[in-house]
Amino acid sequence: MPTSPNAGRKRPTIRDVAREAGVSYATVSRVLNGREWVSPEAVRAVRDAISRTGYTANQHARSLATGRSGSIAFLLTEPQHLLFEDPNFAVLLRGVAQALAAHELTLILMIAATPEERTRAMTYLSGGHVDGILLVSPHSGDPLLGQLVNAGVPIVACGQVLGHEATISSVAADEWAGARSAVSHLFAAGCRRIAHIAGPQDTSGGVDRLRGYSDALRAHGLAFDESLVAYGDWSHASGAAAVRSLLAAAPDIDGIFAASDSMAAGTLPVLRELGIAVPAQIRLIGFDDSGLAATQHPPLSSVRNPLDRISEEMVRLLTDVIAGRTPLSITVPTTIVLRESSPSF
């Protein structure tokens, strides 16, 4: 029977790495555990020795020694179908996975939209199985949020967590400014009956994008009209339902700002069905500039949500919180990307 080239070979230990690197056992341990009081030269020597010896950490023993699991939860508090329908979640998940890999941390994907899912998530997350949580699309009033805070699990959220701003670190796009820029573009293009398909009002994104819309209207001398606002849940189907109700209430709409690309995309089949041309009769702008926007017919103008940077900042902040640093909130700028659904003029 063929013999594995590694058969009978003793598994390299930390002491083997220390001997190969010419440093102490304690120095290797500090490098492996991410401690800060190690010189750059020693870090390089240890990493080179790890590569030469083929050392791999015994994760169970390491967890017992450090009190850490080496795992981070990506916790999505939306229904499962949105993970696949809305490309923003996939972009964020990919960026987070890449950033965590650089820290040699394992990503665990969890979905907690139903009461049963929340119960299971709370049991797992509060049981010491993860070192921290990257919280995505949190909803105010969700009892899971308070339970996690009380359990003392380090958390960083994508977007501010309404009601927990002082206790949960967050990274968010400047959604208010992005919404203002979208409405200002529509106004400058000649639109005067500008409708808004708003996101859920128990999320900071839904609230801030609606606030940016209303503030932009007033800045341009237009009154806020509740009949020009419909509410969705970020999904394609909710965008379709919203545009039907808006046109039934106000058939003279000449511009629409949707709070997500998915909801904006949902309007397009309805508008085609009704014989309404985009952008000739109604200009349309979404939010996020996800991969979805450029593939629509016509391609969607959209406010770019810098998710790659947001994912990197979330991981950076979470490692700080795990290390005991004070929670922070970071806001990153947005830009507007113009395409055929509301081109430049």
Summary of the structure (lengths in Angstrom):
residues: 345
radius of gyration: 24.6
end to end distance: 74.8
largest distance: 84.1
contacts: 1153
relative contact order: 0.11
helix: 46%
strand: 16%
